Amino acid sequence: MYAVVATGGKQYRVSEGEVITTELLGPAGAEVELRPVLYVDGEVVLATPGELAAVAVKGRVVSETKGPKIRGFTYKSKSNQRRNWGHRQRHSLVEITEIGMA
């Protein structure tokens, strides 16, 4: 049994007990409910919004991490205008605790 969930503009294939890295969803220990896009359980495949209304995918935020450092540099020639910038995106590690019919 597995499901495909959508969060933060991305889709993830998840099963119970799996830990995924998503955009920041909340503090550690928070319970989250993810929106299913597809649900597969053996021969049963649910994909339409009406069918998926009965499916619940629940998880727990385990911790918070940071993504890779992104470095940028902009300049304009002949004017001595330069700028360095950097960014690290914050992510949540989410453990999928339950996938099933609500």
N, C-alpha and C positions, 0 to 999 in steps of 0.2 A: 504494500500500500504506500502510495506517495501522492504528493500534491505539488502543483506549481503555484507559488504565491507571488504577488506583486507588492513591492514596497519601494518607495523612493525612485520611481521611474524605471526600476529594474525588475526582472523576474528570476526566481530561484526555484530549483527543483529540490524539495525537502521531504524527509521522512522522519518518523519519530526518533528522538534521541540525537539527531544530527545538530551540529553547531554551525551556523552560517554567519558571515560578516555582512552587515547591512549599514545603511546610513544611521546616524545617531537617532535612537528611538526613545531613550529615557535613561534614568539612573539605573545602576546595577540593582538587580532584584525585582525590577518592575515587570509586571505581567503585561504582555502585548498580544493583540489578536491581529493576525495578518489576513489580507484579502486573498481568497483562493481564486485562481484563474482556471485551474484544471484539477480534477480529483480522479485518481485511478485506484481501484481496489479489486484486483483480479480481473473478472470479466466486466465489472461495473466501471463505466467511464462517464463522468459528469463534466459538462463543459459550458452549458448555457447559463446565463445569469439566474434564470428561474430555478434550475436544478442546484446551482451553487449556493443559493440562499440558505439551504439546509446544512451546508458544510461549514465546520469551524476548524480553524488552524490556530492553535494557541502556542505561545512561547514565553520564555523567561529571559530577560536580559542578564547575561552572565557577567560581562565586564565591558569596559570601554577601551578602545585601542586607537592608534593613529595610523593613517596611511603613509605612503612614502612622501618624502620631502620633494616639493616641486619648486625649482628655482627659475626665476625669470630675470631678464635684463632688457631694458629698453634704452634707446639713445637716439639722439638727433645729431646728424653729422654737422660739422662746422659751427656748432653753437655750445659745445661743452655741456650739453644737457644729458645726464645719465641717471638711471634709476635701477637699483636692484630690489627685487621683491621675492618673497618665498611664501609657501603655504603648505600646511599639513592638514588633511581632512580628518575629522574625528569619526570613528565608526563604533558600532555596537556589535558585540558577539552575542547572538541570540541562540539559545538552545530550544529546539522544537519539543514541546512537552506533550502535545495532543493533536491528533488529526482524526477527525471523524464527523459523523452526522450529529448536528446539534439537537 
